[in-house]
Amino acid sequence: MAVFRHPHLIRGIVHTPHGAFKIDRGLANLPDDIGEALGWPRLDDEHTQPVSVGRNGNGERRGLTSVDAN
């Protein structure tokens, strides 16, 4: 099993000839042969990084506001 990125979906269930798979944040856990057969890009463990909070112009961390979340 590996993590693959769906080409355009962010969340939901995708139904393929190989079965149905849950998509969360654009990512899905699929068997290697199915992800490659669908042509979805594979995420390597060394390229995945935690999501970081942005920084303002002064280098200070800034959190999300209600405007950012929409």
PDB file with SEQRES, HELIX, SHEET and CRYST1 records, atoms N, CA, C and O in Angstrom:
SEQRES   1 A   70  MET ALA VAL PHE ARG HIS PRO HIS LEU ILE ARG GLY ILE          
SEQRES   2 A   70  VAL HIS THR PRO HIS GLY ALA PHE LYS ILE ASP ARG GLY          
SEQRES   3 A   70  LEU ALA ASN LEU PRO ASP ASP ILE GLY GLU ALA LEU GLY          
SEQRES   4 A   70  TRP PRO ARG LEU ASP ASP GLU HIS THR GLN PRO VAL SER          
SEQRES   5 A   70  VAL GLY ARG ASN GLY ASN GLY GLU ARG ARG GLY LEU THR          
SEQRES   6 A   70  SER VAL ASP ALA ASN                                          
HELIX    1 AA1 ASP A   32  LEU A   38  1                                   7    
HELIX    2 AA2 ASP A   45  HIS A   47  5                                   3    
HELIX    3 AA3 SER A   66  ALA A   69  1                                   4    
SHEET    1 AA1 4 ALA A   2  ARG A   5  0                                        
SHEET    2 AA1 4 LEU A  27  LEU A  30 -1                                        
SHEET    3 AA1 4 GLY A  19  ASP A  24 -1                                        
SHEET    4 AA1 4 ARG A  11  THR A  16 -1                                        
CRYST1    1.000    1.000    1.000  90.00  90.00  90.00 P 1           1          
ATOM      1  N   MET A   1       0.850  -1.178   0.000  1.00  0.00           N  
ATOM      2  CA  MET A   1       0.000   0.000   0.000  1.00  0.00           C  
ATOM      3  C   MET A   1       0.893   1.236   0.000  1.00  0.00           C  
ATOM      4  O   MET A   1       1.948   1.271   0.633  1.00  0.00           O  
ATOM      5  N   ALA A   2       0.436   2.239  -0.726  1.00  0.00           N  
ATOM      6  CA  ALA A   2       1.166   3.495  -0.816  1.00  0.00           C  
ATOM      7  C   ALA A   2       0.154   4.637  -0.844  1.00  0.00           C  
ATOM      8  O   ALA A   2      -1.044   4.417  -1.022  1.00  0.00           O  
ATOM      9  N   VAL A   3       0.644   5.835  -0.668  1.00  0.00           N  
ATOM     10  CA  VAL A   3      -0.203   7.022  -0.714  1.00  0.00           C  
ATOM     11  C   VAL A   3      -0.083   7.639  -2.100  1.00  0.00           C  
ATOM     12  O   VAL A   3       1.014   7.911  -2.589  1.00  0.00           O  
ATOM     13  N   PHE A   4      -1.239   7.851  -2.719  1.00  0.00           N  
ATOM     14  CA  PHE A   4      -1.304   8.464  -4.049  1.00  0.00           C  
ATOM     15  C   PHE A   4      -2.147   9.720  -3.983  1.00  0.00           C  
ATOM     16  O   PHE A   4      -3.075   9.803  -3.179  1.00  0.00           O  
ATOM     17  N   ARG A   5      -1.836  10.707  -4.825  1.00  0.00           N  
ATOM     18  CA  ARG A   5      -2.595  11.949  -4.902  1.00  0.00           C  
ATOM     19  C   ARG A   5      -3.569  11.856  -6.070  1.00  0.00           C  
ATOM     20  O   ARG A   5      -3.190  11.534  -7.196  1.00  0.00           O  
ATOM     21  N   HIS A   6      -4.844  12.147  -5.771  1.00  0.00           N  
ATOM     22  CA  HIS A   6      -5.849  12.161  -6.839  1.00  0.00           C  
ATOM     23  C   HIS A   6      -5.608  13.391  -7.703  1.00  0.00           C  
ATOM     24  O   HIS A   6      -5.256  14.442  -7.167  1.00  0.00           O  
ATOM     25  N   PRO A   7      -5.783  13.301  -9.007  1.00  0.00           N  
ATOM     26  CA  PRO A   7      -5.487  14.427  -9.896  1.00  0.00           C  
ATOM     27  C   PRO A   7      -6.292  15.695  -9.624  1.00  0.00           C  
ATOM     28  O   PRO A   7      -5.780  16.790  -9.858  1.00  0.00           O  
ATOM     29  N   HIS A   8      -7.550  15.593  -9.132  1.00  0.00           N  
ATOM     30  CA  HIS A   8      -8.312  16.821  -8.919  1.00  0.00           C  
ATOM     31  C   HIS A   8      -9.269  16.773  -7.737  1.00  0.00           C  
ATOM     32  O   HIS A   8      -9.733  17.831  -7.313  1.00  0.00           O  
ATOM     33  N   LEU A   9      -9.589  15.625  -7.189  1.00  0.00           N  
ATOM     34  CA  LEU A   9     -10.492  15.567  -6.039  1.00  0.00           C  
ATOM     35  C   LEU A   9      -9.735  15.833  -4.745  1.00  0.00           C  
ATOM     36  O   LEU A   9      -8.565  15.475  -4.610  1.00  0.00           O  
ATOM     37  N   ILE A  10     -10.418  16.468  -3.796  1.00  0.00           N  
ATOM     38  CA  ILE A  10      -9.816  16.759  -2.499  1.00  0.00           C  
ATOM     39  C   ILE A  10     -10.413  15.876  -1.415  1.00  0.00           C  
ATOM     40  O   ILE A  10      -9.705  15.424  -0.516  1.00  0.00           O  
ATOM     41  N   ARG A  11     -11.720  15.631  -1.501  1.00  0.00           N  
ATOM     42  CA  ARG A  11     -12.382  14.845  -0.466  1.00  0.00           C  
ATOM     43  C   ARG A  11     -13.523  14.059  -1.071  1.00  0.00           C  
ATOM     44  O   ARG A  11     -14.198  14.537  -1.983  1.00  0.00           O  
ATOM     45  N   GLY A  12     -13.743  12.848  -0.568  1.00  0.00           N  
ATOM     46  CA  GLY A  12     -14.878  12.057  -1.014  1.00  0.00           C  
ATOM     47  C   GLY A  12     -14.490  10.620  -1.269  1.00  0.00           C  
ATOM     48  O   GLY A  12     -13.437  10.150  -0.839  1.00  0.00           O  
ATOM     49  N   ILE A  13     -15.361   9.936  -1.976  1.00  0.00           N  
ATOM     50  CA  ILE A  13     -15.147   8.545  -2.351  1.00  0.00           C  
ATOM     51  C   ILE A  13     -15.059   8.489  -3.868  1.00  0.00           C  
ATOM     52  O   ILE A  13     -15.914   9.034  -4.566  1.00  0.00           O  
ATOM     53  N   VAL A  14     -14.033   7.836  -4.372  1.00  0.00           N  
ATOM     54  CA  VAL A  14     -13.895   7.670  -5.816  1.00  0.00           C  
ATOM     55  C   VAL A  14     -14.129   6.191  -6.132  1.00  0.00           C  
ATOM     56  O   VAL A  14     -13.556   5.307  -5.496  1.00  0.00           O  
ATOM     57  N   HIS A  15     -14.977   5.945  -7.121  1.00  0.00           N  
ATOM     58  CA  HIS A  15     -15.294   4.589  -7.560  1.00  0.00           C  
ATOM     59  C   HIS A  15     -14.534   4.316  -8.851  1.00  0.00           C  
ATOM     60  O   HIS A  15     -14.676   5.044  -9.833  1.00  0.00           O  
ATOM     61  N   THR A  16     -13.737   3.273  -8.839  1.00  0.00           N  
ATOM     62  CA  THR A  16     -12.933   2.895 -10.000  1.00  0.00           C  
ATOM     63  C   THR A  16     -13.268   1.455 -10.376  1.00  0.00           C  
ATOM     64  O   THR A  16     -13.957   0.773  -9.618  1.00  0.00           O  
ATOM     65  N   PRO A  17     -12.802   0.983 -11.515  1.00  0.00           N  
ATOM     66  CA  PRO A  17     -13.002  -0.429 -11.857  1.00  0.00           C  
ATOM     67  C   PRO A  17     -12.322  -1.377 -10.855  1.00  0.00           C  
ATOM     68  O   PRO A  17     -12.645  -2.564 -10.795  1.00  0.00           O  
ATOM     69  N   HIS A  18     -11.383  -0.841 -10.076  1.00  0.00           N  
ATOM     70  CA  HIS A  18     -10.636  -1.643  -9.111  1.00  0.00           C  
ATOM     71  C   HIS A  18     -11.240  -1.599  -7.716  1.00  0.00           C  
ATOM     72  O   HIS A  18     -10.743  -2.272  -6.813  1.00  0.00           O  
ATOM     73  N   GLY A  19     -12.301  -0.820  -7.520  1.00  0.00           N  
ATOM     74  CA  GLY A  19     -12.931  -0.688  -6.207  1.00  0.00           C  
ATOM     75  C   GLY A  19     -13.162   0.773  -5.861  1.00  0.00           C  
ATOM     76  O   GLY A  19     -12.864   1.665  -6.655  1.00  0.00           O  
ATOM     77  N   ALA A  20     -13.693   1.008  -4.673  1.00  0.00           N  
ATOM     78  CA  ALA A  20     -13.960   2.367  -4.192  1.00  0.00           C  
ATOM     79  C   ALA A  20     -12.907   2.730  -3.151  1.00  0.00           C  
ATOM     80  O   ALA A  20     -12.520   1.900  -2.328  1.00  0.00           O  
ATOM     81  N   PHE A  21     -12.450   3.982  -3.196  1.00  0.00           N  
ATOM     82  CA  PHE A  21     -11.392   4.430  -2.301  1.00  0.00           C  
ATOM     83  C   PHE A  21     -11.736   5.796  -1.727  1.00  0.00           C  
ATOM     84  O   PHE A  21     -12.276   6.653  -2.427  1.00  0.00           O  
ATOM     85  N   LYS A  22     -11.420   5.996  -0.450  1.00  0.00           N  
ATOM     86  CA  LYS A  22     -11.675   7.259   0.228  1.00  0.00           C  
ATOM     87  C   LYS A  22     -10.550   8.243  -0.089  1.00  0.00           C  
ATOM     88  O   LYS A  22      -9.370   7.907   0.004  1.00  0.00           O  
ATOM     89  N   ILE A  23     -10.934   9.458  -0.463  1.00  0.00           N  
ATOM     90  CA  ILE A  23      -9.981  10.534  -0.726  1.00  0.00           C  
ATOM     91  C   ILE A  23     -10.093  11.533   0.417  1.00  0.00           C  
ATOM     92  O   ILE A  23     -11.190  12.005   0.718  1.00  0.00           O  
ATOM     93  N   ASP A  24      -8.986  11.860   1.053  1.00  0.00           N  
ATOM     94  CA  ASP A  24      -8.962  12.845   2.125  1.00  0.00           C  
ATOM     95  C   ASP A  24      -7.767  13.757   1.903  1.00  0.00           C  
ATOM     96  O   ASP A  24      -6.626  13.299   1.843  1.00  0.00           O  
ATOM     97  N   ARG A  25      -8.039  15.057   1.781  1.00  0.00           N  
ATOM     98  CA  ARG A  25      -7.009  16.059   1.480  1.00  0.00           C  
ATOM     99  C   ARG A  25      -6.282  15.733   0.180  1.00  0.00           C  
ATOM    100  O   ARG A  25      -5.094  16.017   0.025  1.00  0.00           O  
ATOM    101  N   GLY A  26      -7.021  15.132  -0.750  1.00  0.00           N  
ATOM    102  CA  GLY A  26      -6.467  14.803  -2.056  1.00  0.00           C  
ATOM    103  C   GLY A  26      -5.648  13.535  -2.090  1.00  0.00           C  
ATOM    104  O   GLY A  26      -5.102  13.182  -3.136  1.00  0.00           O  
ATOM    105  N   LEU A  27      -5.547  12.829  -0.951  1.00  0.00           N  
ATOM    106  CA  LEU A  27      -4.694  11.648  -0.863  1.00  0.00           C  
ATOM    107  C   LEU A  27      -5.520  10.391  -0.625  1.00  0.00           C  
ATOM    108  O   LEU A  27      -6.578  10.439   0.003  1.00  0.00           O  
ATOM    109  N   ALA A  28      -5.029   9.272  -1.129  1.00  0.00           N  
ATOM    110  CA  ALA A  28      -5.698   7.984  -0.939  1.00  0.00           C  
ATOM    111  C   ALA A  28      -4.648   6.897  -0.727  1.00  0.00           C  
ATOM    112  O   ALA A  28      -3.591   6.903  -1.358  1.00  0.00           O  
ATOM    113  N   ASN A  29      -4.957   5.970   0.169  1.00  0.00           N  
ATOM    114  CA  ASN A  29      -4.114   4.789   0.361  1.00  0.00           C  
ATOM    115  C   ASN A  29      -4.588   3.728  -0.610  1.00  0.00           C  
ATOM    116  O   ASN A  29      -5.718   3.249  -0.521  1.00  0.00           O  
ATOM    117  N   LEU A  30      -3.720   3.363  -1.538  1.00  0.00           N  
ATOM    118  CA  LEU A  30      -4.059   2.375  -2.558  1.00  0.00           C  
ATOM    119  C   LEU A  30      -2.956   1.338  -2.670  1.00  0.00           C  
ATOM    120  O   LEU A  30      -1.798   1.635  -2.375  1.00  0.00           O  
ATOM    121  N   PRO A  31      -3.295   0.134  -3.088  1.00  0.00           N  
ATOM    122  CA  PRO A  31      -2.230  -0.806  -3.451  1.00  0.00           C  
ATOM    123  C   PRO A  31      -1.409  -0.223  -4.604  1.00  0.00           C  
ATOM    124  O   PRO A  31      -1.940   0.475  -5.468  1.00  0.00           O  
ATOM    125  N   ASP A  32      -0.131  -0.513  -4.604  1.00  0.00           N  
ATOM    126  CA  ASP A  32       0.776   0.064  -5.606  1.00  0.00           C  
ATOM    127  C   ASP A  32       0.299  -0.156  -7.038  1.00  0.00           C  
ATOM    128  O   ASP A  32       0.306   0.774  -7.844  1.00  0.00           O  
ATOM    129  N   ASP A  33      -0.112  -1.372  -7.357  1.00  0.00           N  
ATOM    130  CA  ASP A  33      -0.484  -1.669  -8.737  1.00  0.00           C  
ATOM    131  C   ASP A  33      -1.735  -0.907  -9.171  1.00  0.00           C  
ATOM    132  O   ASP A  33      -1.844  -0.528 -10.338  1.00  0.00           O  
ATOM    133  N   ILE A  34      -2.674  -0.675  -8.262  1.00  0.00           N  
ATOM    134  CA  ILE A  34      -3.895   0.057  -8.618  1.00  0.00           C  
ATOM    135  C   ILE A  34      -3.600   1.537  -8.811  1.00  0.00           C  
ATOM    136  O   ILE A  34      -4.057   2.131  -9.788  1.00  0.00           O  
ATOM    137  N   GLY A  35      -2.846   2.145  -7.899  1.00  0.00           N  
ATOM    138  CA  GLY A  35      -2.495   3.565  -8.038  1.00  0.00           C  
ATOM    139  C   GLY A  35      -1.739   3.845  -9.316  1.00  0.00           C  
ATOM    140  O   GLY A  35      -1.991   4.842  -9.992  1.00  0.00           O  
ATOM    141  N   GLU A  36      -0.813   2.966  -9.647  1.00  0.00           N  
ATOM    142  CA  GLU A  36      -0.036   3.137 -10.883  1.00  0.00           C  
ATOM    143  C   GLU A  36      -0.915   2.915 -12.110  1.00  0.00           C  
ATOM    144  O   GLU A  36      -0.768   3.618 -13.110  1.00  0.00           O  
ATOM    145  N   ALA A  37      -1.829   1.941 -12.047  1.00  0.00           N  
ATOM    146  CA  ALA A  37      -2.723   1.681 -13.184  1.00  0.00           C  
ATOM    147  C   ALA A  37      -3.655   2.863 -13.436  1.00  0.00           C  
ATOM    148  O   ALA A  37      -4.004   3.147 -14.582  1.00  0.00           O  
ATOM    149  N   LEU A  38      -4.060   3.552 -12.365  1.00  0.00           N  
ATOM    150  CA  LEU A  38      -4.926   4.719 -12.512  1.00  0.00           C  
ATOM    151  C   LEU A  38      -4.148   5.955 -12.961  1.00  0.00           C  
ATOM    152  O   LEU A  38      -4.747   6.943 -13.385  1.00  0.00           O  
ATOM    153  N   GLY A  39      -2.831   5.906 -12.873  1.00  0.00           N  
ATOM    154  CA  GLY A  39      -1.999   7.030 -13.297  1.00  0.00           C  
ATOM    155  C   GLY A  39      -1.920   8.148 -12.274  1.00  0.00           C  
ATOM    156  O   GLY A  39      -1.559   9.274 -12.616  1.00  0.00           O  
ATOM    157  N   TRP A  40      -2.253   7.853 -11.019  1.00  0.00           N  
ATOM    158  CA  TRP A  40      -2.186   8.869  -9.974  1.00  0.00           C  
ATOM    159  C   TRP A  40      -0.745   9.030  -9.507  1.00  0.00           C  
ATOM    160  O   TRP A  40      -0.027   8.038  -9.379  1.00  0.00           O  
ATOM    161  N   PRO A  41      -0.309  10.263  -9.249  1.00  0.00           N  
ATOM    162  CA  PRO A  41       1.063  10.462  -8.760  1.00  0.00           C  
ATOM    163  C   PRO A  41       1.228   9.875  -7.359  1.00  0.00           C  
ATOM    164  O   PRO A  41       0.367  10.043  -6.495  1.00  0.00           O  
ATOM    165  N   ARG A  42       2.322   9.200  -7.157  1.00  0.00           N  
ATOM    166  CA  ARG A  42       2.622   8.579  -5.862  1.00  0.00           C  
ATOM    167  C   ARG A  42       3.414   9.548  -5.003  1.00  0.00           C  
ATOM    168  O   ARG A  42       4.312  10.235  -5.490  1.00  0.00           O  
ATOM    169  N   LEU A  43       3.076   9.600  -3.722  1.00  0.00           N  
ATOM    170  CA  LEU A  43       3.838  10.418  -2.783  1.00  0.00           C  
ATOM    171  C   LEU A  43       4.871   9.536  -2.102  1.00  0.00           C  
ATOM    172  O   LEU A  43       4.540   8.491  -1.542  1.00  0.00           O  
ATOM    173  N   ASP A  44       6.107   9.963  -2.155  1.00  0.00           N  
ATOM    174  CA  ASP A  44       7.172   9.239  -1.465  1.00  0.00           C  
ATOM    175  C   ASP A  44       7.270   9.763  -0.043  1.00  0.00           C  
ATOM    176  O   ASP A  44       7.014  10.941   0.204  1.00  0.00           O  
ATOM    177  N   ASP A  45       7.634   8.912   0.883  1.00  0.00           N  
ATOM    178  CA  ASP A  45       7.726   9.312   2.287  1.00  0.00           C  
ATOM    179  C   ASP A  45       8.700  10.463   2.496  1.00  0.00           C  
ATOM    180  O   ASP A  45       8.477  11.309   3.363  1.00  0.00           O  
ATOM    181  N   GLU A  46       9.770  10.510   1.722  1.00  0.00           N  
ATOM    182  CA  GLU A  46      10.759  11.573   1.919  1.00  0.00           C  
ATOM    183  C   GLU A  46      10.260  12.929   1.418  1.00  0.00           C  
ATOM    184  O   GLU A  46      10.810  13.962   1.797  1.00  0.00           O  
ATOM    185  N   HIS A  47       9.218  12.940   0.566  1.00  0.00           N  
ATOM    186  CA  HIS A  47       8.705  14.199   0.041  1.00  0.00           C  
ATOM    187  C   HIS A  47       7.504  14.721   0.813  1.00  0.00           C  
ATOM    188  O   HIS A  47       7.063  15.843   0.565  1.00  0.00           O  
ATOM    189  N   THR A  48       6.966  13.945   1.736  1.00  0.00           N  
ATOM    190  CA  THR A  48       5.822  14.418   2.516  1.00  0.00           C  
ATOM    191  C   THR A  48       6.335  15.196   3.705  1.00  0.00           C  
ATOM    192  O   THR A  48       7.207  14.728   4.436  1.00  0.00           O  
ATOM    193  N   GLN A  49       5.794  16.383   3.897  1.00  0.00           N  
ATOM    194  CA  GLN A  49       6.173  17.238   5.004  1.00  0.00           C  
ATOM    195  C   GLN A  49       4.919  17.684   5.719  1.00  0.00           C  
ATOM    196  O   GLN A  49       3.866  17.823   5.096  1.00  0.00           O  
ATOM    197  N   PRO A  50       5.014  17.912   7.025  1.00  0.00           N  
ATOM    198  CA  PRO A  50       3.837  18.389   7.744  1.00  0.00           C  
ATOM    199  C   PRO A  50       3.423  19.769   7.258  1.00  0.00           C  
ATOM    200  O   PRO A  50       4.255  20.562   6.818  1.00  0.00           O  
ATOM    201  N   VAL A  51       2.135  20.043   7.343  1.00  0.00           N  
ATOM    202  CA  VAL A  51       1.617  21.347   6.953  1.00  0.00           C  
ATOM    203  C   VAL A  51       2.087  22.366   7.967  1.00  0.00           C  
ATOM    204  O   VAL A  51       1.972  22.143   9.172  1.00  0.00           O  
ATOM    205  N   SER A  52       2.614  23.479   7.497  1.00  0.00           N  
ATOM    206  CA  SER A  52       3.103  24.502   8.417  1.00  0.00           C  
ATOM    207  C   SER A  52       2.186  25.714   8.396  1.00  0.00           C  
ATOM    208  O   SER A  52       1.491  25.978   7.415  1.00  0.00           O  
ATOM    209  N   VAL A  53       2.202  26.423   9.473  1.00  0.00           N  
ATOM    210  CA  VAL A  53       1.454  27.675   9.573  1.00  0.00           C  
ATOM    211  C   VAL A  53       2.293  28.751   8.915  1.00  0.00           C  
ATOM    212  O   VAL A  53       3.514  28.773   9.075  1.00  0.00           O  
ATOM    213  N   GLY A  54       1.644  29.652   8.171  1.00  0.00           N  
ATOM    214  CA  GLY A  54       2.370  30.704   7.461  1.00  0.00           C  
ATOM    215  C   GLY A  54       3.038  31.692   8.395  1.00  0.00           C  
ATOM    216  O   GLY A  54       2.765  31.701   9.595  1.00  0.00           O  
ATOM    217  N   ARG A  55       3.901  32.511   7.858  1.00  0.00           N  
ATOM    218  CA  ARG A  55       4.588  33.556   8.629  1.00  0.00           C  
ATOM    219  C   ARG A  55       4.288  34.898   7.983  1.00  0.00           C  
ATOM    220  O   ARG A  55       4.157  35.011   6.764  1.00  0.00           O  
ATOM    221  N   ASN A  56       4.185  35.902   8.826  1.00  0.00           N  
ATOM    222  CA  ASN A  56       3.939  37.234   8.279  1.00  0.00           C  
ATOM    223  C   ASN A  56       5.267  37.855   7.850  1.00  0.00           C  
ATOM    224  O   ASN A  56       6.304  37.197   7.936  1.00  0.00           O  
ATOM    225  N   GLY A  57       5.259  39.068   7.404  1.00  0.00           N  
ATOM    226  CA  GLY A  57       6.464  39.727   6.914  1.00  0.00           C  
ATOM    227  C   GLY A  57       7.547  39.904   7.962  1.00  0.00           C  
ATOM    228  O   GLY A  57       8.715  40.064   7.606  1.00  0.00           O  
ATOM    229  N   ASN A  58       7.198  39.882   9.254  1.00  0.00           N  
ATOM    230  CA  ASN A  58       8.181  40.040  10.328  1.00  0.00           C  
ATOM    231  C   ASN A  58       8.784  38.713  10.771  1.00  0.00           C  
ATOM    232  O   ASN A  58       9.585  38.681  11.705  1.00  0.00           O  
ATOM    233  N   GLY A  59       8.414  37.625  10.117  1.00  0.00           N  
ATOM    234  CA  GLY A  59       8.927  36.322  10.497  1.00  0.00           C  
ATOM    235  C   GLY A  59       8.159  35.668  11.629  1.00  0.00           C  
ATOM    236  O   GLY A  59       8.516  34.579  12.081  1.00  0.00           O  
ATOM    237  N   GLU A  60       7.099  36.331  12.092  1.00  0.00           N  
ATOM    238  CA  GLU A  60       6.296  35.765  13.166  1.00  0.00           C  
ATOM    239  C   GLU A  60       5.287  34.794  12.576  1.00  0.00           C  
ATOM    240  O   GLU A  60       4.805  34.979  11.458  1.00  0.00           O  
ATOM    241  N   ARG A  61       4.972  33.749  13.349  1.00  0.00           N  
ATOM    242  CA  ARG A  61       3.974  32.790  12.889  1.00  0.00           C  
ATOM    243  C   ARG A  61       2.610  33.435  12.948  1.00  0.00           C  
ATOM    244  O   ARG A  61       2.300  34.185  13.874  1.00  0.00           O  
ATOM    245  N   ARG A  62       1.799  33.138  11.954  1.00  0.00           N  
ATOM    246  CA  ARG A  62       0.438  33.644  11.963  1.00  0.00           C  
ATOM    247  C   ARG A  62      -0.499  32.459  11.850  1.00  0.00           C  
ATOM    248  O   ARG A  62      -0.246  31.531  11.083  1.00  0.00           O  
ATOM    249  N   GLY A  63      -1.578  32.488  12.612  1.00  0.00           N  
ATOM    250  CA  GLY A  63      -2.547  31.423  12.577  1.00  0.00           C  
ATOM    251  C   GLY A  63      -3.604  31.705  11.526  1.00  0.00           C  
ATOM    252  O   GLY A  63      -3.627  32.784  10.935  1.00  0.00           O  
ATOM    253  N   LEU A  64      -4.469  30.747  11.297  1.00  0.00           N  
ATOM    254  CA  LEU A  64      -5.551  30.916  10.337  1.00  0.00           C  
ATOM    255  C   LEU A  64      -6.650  31.795  10.939  1.00  0.00           C  
ATOM    256  O   LEU A  64      -6.961  31.701  12.126  1.00  0.00           O  
ATOM    257  N   THR A  65      -7.206  32.619  10.125  1.00  0.00           N  
ATOM    258  CA  THR A  65      -8.367  33.414  10.530  1.00  0.00           C  
ATOM    259  C   THR A  65      -9.586  32.866   9.837  1.00  0.00           C  
ATOM    260  O   THR A  65      -9.477  31.981   8.988  1.00  0.00           O  
ATOM    261  N   SER A  66     -10.745  33.380  10.187  1.00  0.00           N  
ATOM    262  CA  SER A  66     -11.964  32.891   9.547  1.00  0.00           C  
ATOM    263  C   SER A  66     -11.941  33.197   8.056  1.00  0.00           C  
ATOM    264  O   SER A  66     -12.560  32.470   7.279  1.00  0.00           O  
ATOM    265  N   VAL A  67     -11.255  34.240   7.638  1.00  0.00           N  
ATOM    266  CA  VAL A  67     -11.157  34.573   6.225  1.00  0.00           C  
ATOM    267  C   VAL A  67     -10.303  33.531   5.510  1.00  0.00           C  
ATOM    268  O   VAL A  67     -10.639  33.106   4.404  1.00  0.00           O  
ATOM    269  N   ASP A  68      -9.188  33.112   6.142  1.00  0.00           N  
ATOM    270  CA  ASP A  68      -8.310  32.109   5.543  1.00  0.00           C  
ATOM    271  C   ASP A  68      -9.030  30.772   5.369  1.00  0.00           C  
ATOM    272  O   ASP A  68      -8.830  30.068   4.378  1.00  0.00           O  
ATOM    273  N   ALA A  69      -9.868  30.435   6.345  1.00  0.00           N  
ATOM    274  CA  ALA A  69     -10.524  29.123   6.322  1.00  0.00           C  
ATOM    275  C   ALA A  69     -11.611  29.034   5.264  1.00  0.00           C  
ATOM    276  O   ALA A  69     -11.993  27.932   4.870  1.00  0.00           O  
ATOM    277  N   ASN A  70     -12.104  30.141   4.807  1.00  0.00           N  
ATOM    278  CA  ASN A  70     -13.163  30.120   3.791  1.00  0.00           C  
ATOM    279  C   ASN A  70     -12.516  30.178   2.469  1.00  0.00           C  
ATOM    280  O   ASN A  70     -13.201  30.173   1.446  1.00  0.00           O  
TER     281      ASN A  70                                                      
END                                                                             
